[in-house]
Amino acid sequence: MTMNSSYTDQEPPRAEIDILKGPTLIEFGTDWCGHCKAAQPHLASAFDEHPDLRHLKIEDGPGRPLGRSFRVKLWPTLIFMRDGEEVERLVRPTDAASIRQAMARIDS
């Protein structure tokens, strides 16, 4: 699986996320968010080293149940998961190195 380029408004139920096997990156944000746009080159660079990492790019906002279940407050919020468990979280990342480091923790 490769990096997704746009946010989907079709969010899976939290129960489906909790049973995912293997490494998963969930990215919460919106297409119009300046911080989200600024993070995209850093994400793309990090995905170069982890091309098979599952990437769920979920549009977030008020009343969106999945984002609320993860207590997302700022965008983008990156949730790094392994086997349905949160391992690390980055909020508004500004460099590829921190994203790569978090990816390495779940994609080993």
C-alpha positions as CSV (number, residue, x, y, z in Angstrom):
1,M,0.0,0.0,0.0
2,T,1.3,3.5,-0.7
3,M,0.6,6.9,0.7
4,N,-2.9,8.2,0.1
5,S,-3.0,11.6,-1.5
6,S,-6.4,12.9,-0.4
7,Y,-8.6,12.6,2.7
8,T,-11.6,10.4,2.6
9,D,-14.9,11.3,4.4
10,Q,-15.7,7.6,4.6
11,E,-14.3,6.7,8.1
12,P,-14.3,3.2,9.3
13,P,-15.8,2.4,12.7
14,R,-13.3,2.4,15.6
15,A,-14.0,-1.3,16.1
16,E,-12.5,-2.0,12.7
17,I,-9.4,0.0,13.5
18,D,-8.9,-1.8,16.8
19,I,-8.7,-5.2,15.0
20,L,-6.3,-4.2,12.2
21,K,-3.3,-6.5,12.1
22,G,0.2,-5.1,11.4
23,P,1.4,-1.5,11.1
24,T,-1.0,1.3,10.3
25,L,-0.7,5.1,10.0
26,I,-3.9,7.0,10.5
27,E,-3.7,10.6,9.4
28,F,-6.5,13.0,10.5
29,G,-6.9,16.3,8.8
30,T,-8.6,18.1,5.9
31,D,-7.6,19.1,2.4
32,W,-8.0,22.8,3.1
33,C,-5.9,22.8,6.3
34,G,-2.6,24.7,5.9
35,H,-0.7,22.6,8.5
36,C,-2.0,19.4,6.7
37,K,-0.8,20.7,3.3
38,A,2.6,21.7,4.8
39,A,3.1,18.1,6.2
40,Q,2.5,16.3,2.9
41,P,6.0,16.6,1.5
42,H,7.4,15.3,4.8
43,L,4.9,12.4,4.8
44,A,5.8,11.6,1.1
45,S,9.5,11.5,2.0
46,A,8.9,9.2,4.9
47,F,6.8,6.9,2.9
48,D,9.7,6.4,0.5
49,E,11.3,4.2,3.1
50,H,8.0,2.5,4.2
51,P,6.1,2.0,0.9
52,D,4.1,-1.0,2.2
53,L,2.8,0.8,5.4
54,R,-1.0,0.9,5.6
55,H,-2.1,4.6,5.4
56,L,-5.6,5.7,6.3
57,K,-6.1,9.4,5.5
58,I,-9.3,10.4,7.3
59,E,-11.1,13.8,7.0
60,D,-11.7,15.1,10.4
61,G,-14.0,17.7,11.9
62,P,-16.6,18.4,14.5
63,G,-18.9,15.4,15.2
64,R,-16.6,13.0,13.3
65,P,-16.7,9.9,15.6
66,L,-13.3,8.3,14.7
67,G,-11.3,11.5,15.3
68,R,-13.2,12.0,18.6
69,S,-12.4,8.5,19.7
70,F,-8.7,9.2,19.3
71,R,-9.2,12.7,21.0
72,V,-7.9,14.5,17.9
73,K,-7.7,18.3,18.6
74,L,-5.3,19.6,16.0
75,W,-4.5,18.8,12.4
76,P,-2.8,16.9,11.1
77,T,-2.6,14.3,13.8
78,L,-0.7,11.1,12.9
79,I,-1.6,8.0,14.9
80,F,1.0,5.2,14.4
81,M,-0.5,1.8,15.3
82,R,0.6,-1.8,15.4
83,D,-2.0,-4.6,15.7
84,G,-4.7,-2.1,16.7
85,E,-2.7,-0.4,19.4
86,E,-1.5,3.1,19.3
87,V,2.3,3.2,19.5
88,E,3.1,6.8,18.8
89,R,1.3,10.1,17.9
90,L,2.6,13.2,16.1
91,V,0.7,16.4,16.0
92,R,1.5,18.9,13.2
93,P,4.8,17.3,12.3
94,T,7.3,19.7,10.6
95,D,10.0,17.3,9.4
96,A,10.3,13.9,7.7
97,A,12.8,12.6,10.3
98,S,10.2,12.4,13.1
99,I,7.7,10.7,10.8
100,R,10.3,8.2,9.7
101,Q,11.3,7.4,13.3
102,A,7.7,6.8,14.2
103,M,7.1,4.6,11.1
104,A,10.2,2.6,12.0
105,R,8.8,1.9,15.4
106,I,5.7,0.2,13.9
107,D,7.1,-1.2,10.7
108,S,9.7,-3.5,11.9
